[in-house]
Amino acid sequence: MGGLLRELRKAAGYRSVDGAAAVVGAPSSRQTIYAYERGGLTPSLVQFLDLVEFYVLQAPHLDGAKPHDDLRAQGIAAVTRVLTLPLYHVAAAQDLVARMQPGVRKKR
């Protein structure tokens, strides 16, 4: 997960966490972003989504940033990937919803 955030930050043109965290409206502090990127802390799903939205849609894209469409595609890929991780239990929740559907019977 840290790698996904690091790659998004760099794709937005921010070579360092310091530069990204200094932007007005950054959703996390420098220390927190470092911890996420290095794997010392795991962001909640909301925190992860906030950072992705910040890098892709809110932060000014600096020189060296990927084209907007490429950055958006990378953001979509990052969110899609995270939703499949067991950490956030999204797949388990979807499985539970599928099993609870009316009219669905367990095979014997």
C-alpha positions as a Markdown table, in Angstrom:
| # | Residue | x | y | z |
|---|---|---|---|---|
| 1 | Met | 0.0 | 0.0 | 0.0 |
| 2 | Gly | 2.8 | 2.4 | 0.8 |
| 3 | Gly | 4.2 | 1.8 | -2.7 |
| 4 | Leu | 0.9 | 2.8 | -4.3 |
| 5 | Leu | 0.9 | 6.1 | -2.3 |
| 6 | Arg | 4.5 | 6.7 | -3.1 |
| 7 | Glu | 4.0 | 6.2 | -6.8 |
| 8 | Leu | 0.9 | 8.4 | -6.9 |
| 9 | Arg | 2.9 | 11.2 | -5.1 |
| 10 | Lys | 5.7 | 10.9 | -7.6 |
| 11 | Ala | 3.2 | 10.8 | -10.5 |
| 12 | Ala | 1.7 | 14.1 | -9.3 |
| 13 | Gly | 5.2 | 15.6 | -9.5 |
| 14 | Tyr | 6.1 | 15.6 | -5.8 |
| 15 | Arg | 9.6 | 14.1 | -5.5 |
| 16 | Ser | 9.5 | 14.3 | -1.7 |
| 17 | Val | 6.9 | 13.8 | 1.0 |
| 18 | Asp | 7.9 | 17.2 | 2.4 |
| 19 | Gly | 6.7 | 18.9 | -0.8 |
| 20 | Ala | 3.4 | 17.1 | -0.9 |
| 21 | Ala | 2.7 | 17.7 | 2.8 |
| 22 | Ala | 3.4 | 21.4 | 2.5 |
| 23 | Val | 0.6 | 21.9 | 0.0 |
| 24 | Val | -2.4 | 23.7 | 1.6 |
| 25 | Gly | -5.2 | 21.1 | 2.1 |
| 26 | Ala | -2.9 | 18.1 | 2.3 |
| 27 | Pro | -5.0 | 15.5 | 4.2 |
| 28 | Ser | -2.0 | 14.1 | 6.2 |
| 29 | Ser | 1.1 | 15.4 | 7.9 |
| 30 | Arg | 4.6 | 14.8 | 6.6 |
| 31 | Gln | 5.3 | 12.2 | 9.4 |
| 32 | Thr | 2.0 | 10.4 | 8.7 |
| 33 | Ile | 2.6 | 10.2 | 4.9 |
| 34 | Tyr | 6.2 | 8.9 | 5.6 |
| 35 | Ala | 4.8 | 6.3 | 7.9 |
| 36 | Tyr | 2.2 | 5.2 | 5.3 |
| 37 | Glu | 4.7 | 5.0 | 2.5 |
| 38 | Arg | 7.3 | 3.1 | 4.6 |
| 39 | Gly | 4.7 | 0.7 | 6.0 |
| 40 | Gly | 5.1 | 1.8 | 9.6 |
| 41 | Leu | 1.4 | 2.8 | 9.7 |
| 42 | Thr | -1.5 | 1.5 | 7.7 |
| 43 | Pro | -4.1 | 4.1 | 6.7 |
| 44 | Ser | -7.7 | 3.5 | 7.1 |
| 45 | Leu | -9.6 | 3.1 | 3.8 |
| 46 | Val | -10.9 | 6.7 | 4.3 |
| 47 | Gln | -7.3 | 8.0 | 4.8 |
| 48 | Phe | -6.1 | 6.2 | 1.8 |
| 49 | Leu | -8.9 | 7.5 | -0.4 |
| 50 | Asp | -8.2 | 11.1 | 0.9 |
| 51 | Leu | -4.6 | 10.9 | -0.1 |
| 52 | Val | -5.4 | 9.4 | -3.5 |
| 53 | Glu | -8.0 | 12.2 | -4.1 |
| 54 | Phe | -5.5 | 14.8 | -3.0 |
| 55 | Tyr | -2.7 | 13.6 | -5.3 |
| 56 | Val | -5.0 | 13.0 | -8.3 |
| 57 | Leu | -7.6 | 15.7 | -8.1 |
| 58 | Gln | -6.6 | 18.4 | -5.6 |
| 59 | Ala | -2.9 | 19.0 | -5.4 |
| 60 | Pro | -1.3 | 21.2 | -8.1 |
| 61 | His | 0.6 | 18.9 | -10.4 |
| 62 | Leu | 4.2 | 19.9 | -10.6 |
| 63 | Asp | 6.7 | 19.8 | -13.4 |
| 64 | Gly | 7.5 | 16.2 | -14.2 |
| 65 | Ala | 4.0 | 15.1 | -13.3 |
| 66 | Lys | 2.3 | 12.5 | -15.5 |
| 67 | Pro | -0.4 | 13.8 | -17.8 |
| 68 | His | -3.8 | 14.2 | -16.0 |
| 69 | Asp | -5.5 | 11.3 | -17.7 |
| 70 | Asp | -2.5 | 9.0 | -16.9 |
| 71 | Leu | -2.6 | 10.1 | -13.2 |
| 72 | Arg | -6.3 | 9.6 | -13.0 |
| 73 | Ala | -5.9 | 6.1 | -14.4 |
| 74 | Gln | -3.2 | 5.4 | -11.9 |
| 75 | Gly | -5.4 | 6.6 | -9.1 |
| 76 | Ile | -8.2 | 4.4 | -10.3 |
| 77 | Ala | -5.8 | 1.4 | -10.3 |
| 78 | Ala | -4.6 | 2.2 | -6.8 |
| 79 | Val | -8.1 | 2.4 | -5.4 |
| 80 | Thr | -9.2 | -0.8 | -7.2 |
| 81 | Arg | -6.2 | -2.6 | -5.9 |
| 82 | Val | -6.7 | -1.6 | -2.3 |
| 83 | Leu | -10.3 | -2.7 | -2.4 |
| 84 | Thr | -9.2 | -6.2 | -3.1 |
| 85 | Leu | -6.8 | -6.4 | -0.1 |
| 86 | Pro | -8.0 | -8.5 | 2.9 |
| 87 | Leu | -7.0 | -5.7 | 5.2 |
| 88 | Tyr | -10.2 | -3.7 | 4.4 |
| 89 | His | -12.5 | -6.7 | 4.2 |
| 90 | Val | -14.3 | -5.3 | 1.1 |
| 91 | Ala | -14.3 | -8.7 | -0.7 |
| 92 | Ala | -15.5 | -10.4 | 2.5 |
| 93 | Ala | -18.3 | -7.8 | 2.8 |
| 94 | Gln | -19.3 | -8.4 | -0.9 |
| 95 | Asp | -19.3 | -12.1 | -0.3 |
| 96 | Leu | -21.5 | -11.8 | 2.7 |
| 97 | Val | -24.0 | -9.6 | 0.9 |
| 98 | Ala | -24.1 | -12.1 | -2.0 |
| 99 | Arg | -24.8 | -14.9 | 0.5 |
| 100 | Met | -27.5 | -13.0 | 2.3 |
| 101 | Gln | -29.5 | -12.3 | -0.9 |
| 102 | Pro | -33.1 | -13.4 | -0.6 |
| 103 | Gly | -33.8 | -16.6 | -2.5 |
| 104 | Val | -30.1 | -17.8 | -2.4 |
| 105 | Arg | -29.9 | -21.2 | -0.8 |
| 106 | Lys | -26.7 | -23.0 | 0.3 |
| 107 | Lys | -26.0 | -26.0 | -1.9 |
| 108 | Arg | -26.2 | -29.4 | -0.1 |
